[in-house]
Amino acid sequence: MTGQKLFSGKVAAWSYSGRYQFKNHFFGSIGELNGEGEKFDCAQVIDNHPKLKSWIRNLSGRPKTSFWLPTSTDRFYPDFVALLNDDRILVVEYKGGDRVTTDDTKEKRNIGELWAAKSKGKGLFLIAEKKNAQGESITEQLNHIVENNAKA
């Protein structure tokens, strides 16, 4: 069987087969991640974060086994879900520069930030991009959200 087996028995359409060896992914294989590109770069940054315990590539279209948030029209499945060493949950949606300001992304940012605010400090949400409006790299964005929302 190819792909990442999920709790429901469903598998990913395809699995990561790149050269980079992820060390903190929760599953033995990673579903639906290319071995290059900006989303791959984001996955590497997450995988190497010093405050990370483990992470998953969150697969869309699997409401029983994947993390999702409701939108006005459907479900939003962020790209990555991570467990930090202090047991907080970090949810990351990666957006390329051409999609950062779309109405869809604005809605996802709003619902993700609302989810994080309602989590009472247990959840963090980030729309990551190669370089954000403040000029921060993915690593800096991740550090910013983790450090500025440190568990008390």
Backbone torsions as a table, in degrees:
resi	resn	phi	psi	omega
1	MET	NA	131.6	177.8
2	THR	-97.7	157.7	177.3
3	GLY	94.0	174.1	-177.5
4	GLN	-89.8	120.1	178.9
5	LYS	-77.3	131.1	179.3
6	LEU	-104.6	171.9	-177.1
7	PHE	-57.4	-30.6	-178.2
8	SER	-82.9	-5.9	-177.0
9	GLY	94.8	-7.7	177.6
10	LYS	-75.7	152.4	177.4
11	VAL	-118.5	157.6	175.3
12	ALA	-67.4	154.1	178.7
13	ALA	-62.9	-31.7	177.8
14	TRP	-160.5	161.4	-176.8
15	SER	-116.6	153.9	175.0
16	TYR	-59.8	135.2	178.7
17	SER	-137.6	27.7	-179.2
18	GLY	-77.8	177.7	-177.6
19	ARG	-78.6	-33.4	-177.4
20	TYR	-64.2	133.0	179.5
21	GLN	-98.8	104.6	177.7
22	PHE	-69.5	136.4	-175.3
23	LYS	-106.4	-14.8	-175.0
24	ASN	-121.5	11.0	177.4
25	HIS	-70.8	137.5	-173.9
26	PHE	-65.1	-38.0	-177.6
27	PHE	-94.7	162.7	178.2
28	GLY	-66.8	-30.3	175.8
29	SER	-129.6	159.3	-177.1
30	ILE	-111.0	123.8	-178.9
31	GLY	-84.4	137.0	168.7
32	GLU	53.8	53.2	174.2
33	LEU	-132.1	122.6	176.3
34	ASN	-69.9	156.5	-179.4
35	GLY	-87.1	14.3	176.8
36	GLU	-162.2	167.8	178.3
37	GLY	104.1	174.9	-174.0
38	GLU	-66.2	-38.8	178.6
39	LYS	-66.8	-37.5	174.6
40	PHE	-62.5	-44.4	178.0
41	ASP	-58.7	-41.5	178.1
42	CYS	-63.1	-42.9	178.6
43	ALA	-60.7	-39.6	178.3
44	GLN	-64.1	-42.0	179.1
45	VAL	-62.1	-45.0	178.0
46	ILE	-60.8	-47.8	-177.3
47	ASP	-58.5	-31.8	-176.1
48	ASN	-98.5	4.8	-177.9
49	HIS	-69.1	132.4	-175.9
50	PRO	-66.3	-18.8	-179.1
51	LYS	-99.7	12.7	-177.2
52	LEU	-93.2	134.9	173.0
53	LYS	-92.3	-53.5	178.1
54	SER	-161.7	167.7	179.9
55	TRP	-150.6	164.6	173.7
56	ILE	-133.8	154.8	167.8
57	ARG	-85.4	112.1	-176.2
58	ASN	-77.3	120.4	-176.0
59	LEU	-92.0	132.6	-177.7
60	SER	-78.2	159.7	176.3
61	GLY	76.0	15.9	-179.8
62	ARG	-126.4	74.6	-173.2
63	PRO	-62.9	-21.8	-179.6
64	LYS	-86.0	-19.5	-174.5
65	THR	-126.2	-11.5	-179.2
66	SER	-111.4	157.3	176.6
67	PHE	-77.0	131.6	177.6
68	TRP	-145.7	157.1	175.8
69	LEU	-125.5	144.4	-179.8
70	PRO	-76.6	141.7	171.2
71	THR	-115.3	-177.0	-179.2
72	SER	-69.0	-19.4	-176.1
73	THR	-123.5	-20.6	-175.5
74	ASP	-164.5	-152.4	177.5
75	ARG	-110.1	143.6	178.0
76	PHE	-108.7	119.7	179.1
77	TYR	-107.6	97.7	179.2
78	PRO	-59.3	155.9	-173.7
79	ASP	-65.9	-38.6	-173.6
80	PHE	-137.5	144.5	173.3
81	VAL	-129.8	127.5	-175.7
82	ALA	-126.4	147.6	173.0
83	LEU	-105.4	122.4	179.5
84	LEU	-86.1	163.4	-179.1
85	ASN	-58.8	-28.0	179.6
86	ASP	-91.5	13.6	176.8
87	ASP	72.5	11.6	169.9
88	ARG	-77.1	155.8	178.0
89	ILE	-104.0	127.5	176.5
90	LEU	-109.7	122.6	178.9
91	VAL	-111.6	126.7	-175.5
92	VAL	-125.9	128.7	171.6
93	GLU	-113.5	122.8	178.4
94	TYR	-93.6	135.7	177.1
95	LYS	-130.7	130.6	172.5
96	GLY	-69.5	157.7	-175.1
97	GLY	-53.8	-29.9	-178.8
98	ASP	-76.6	-10.6	-176.6
99	ARG	-118.3	2.5	-175.2
100	VAL	-66.4	-31.8	-174.9
101	THR	-105.9	12.1	179.6
102	THR	-71.7	159.7	177.7
103	ASP	-61.4	-37.4	178.2
104	ASP	-60.4	-46.1	179.4
105	THR	-66.2	-38.6	177.8
106	LYS	-60.9	-42.5	178.4
107	GLU	-65.1	-42.7	179.1
108	LYS	-63.4	-40.8	177.8
109	ARG	-62.4	-45.7	-179.7
110	ASN	-61.1	-46.6	-177.6
111	ILE	-70.8	-35.9	177.5
112	GLY	-66.6	-42.4	178.4
113	GLU	-67.8	-35.8	176.0
114	LEU	-64.6	-44.7	177.2
115	TRP	-56.7	-46.8	-179.4
116	ALA	-63.0	-43.1	180.0
117	ALA	-63.1	-36.7	-179.4
118	LYS	-79.9	-8.9	-176.5
119	SER	-81.0	-2.4	179.1
120	LYS	58.0	42.8	176.6
121	GLY	85.1	-0.9	-177.9
122	LYS	-90.4	-16.4	-177.7
123	GLY	-126.0	140.7	175.6
124	LEU	-122.9	144.3	-179.5
125	PHE	-131.0	137.2	179.7
126	LEU	-140.7	128.7	164.0
127	ILE	-92.4	107.7	-177.3
128	ALA	-94.2	148.9	174.9
129	GLU	-145.7	162.4	-175.4
130	LYS	-52.9	-49.0	172.9
131	LYS	-140.1	121.8	-179.5
132	ASN	-83.5	-178.6	-176.8
133	ALA	-60.9	-24.5	178.7
134	GLN	-88.0	1.3	-180.0
135	GLY	81.6	13.0	-178.4
136	GLU	-82.3	139.0	174.0
137	SER	-73.0	173.4	177.0
138	ILE	-58.6	-44.0	179.0
139	THR	-58.9	-45.7	-179.7
140	GLU	-65.8	-38.4	177.5
141	GLN	-63.0	-44.0	179.6
142	LEU	-64.3	-46.3	177.6
143	ASN	-59.7	-42.3	-178.6
144	HIS	-60.1	-48.0	-177.4
145	ILE	-69.4	-38.0	-179.4
146	VAL	-72.4	-44.8	-177.2
147	GLU	-74.7	-38.9	-177.1
148	ASN	-78.5	-7.6	177.3
149	ASN	-123.2	36.5	-176.5
150	ALA	-60.8	142.3	178.9
151	LYS	-66.7	133.2	-177.7
152	ALA	-74.8	NA	NA
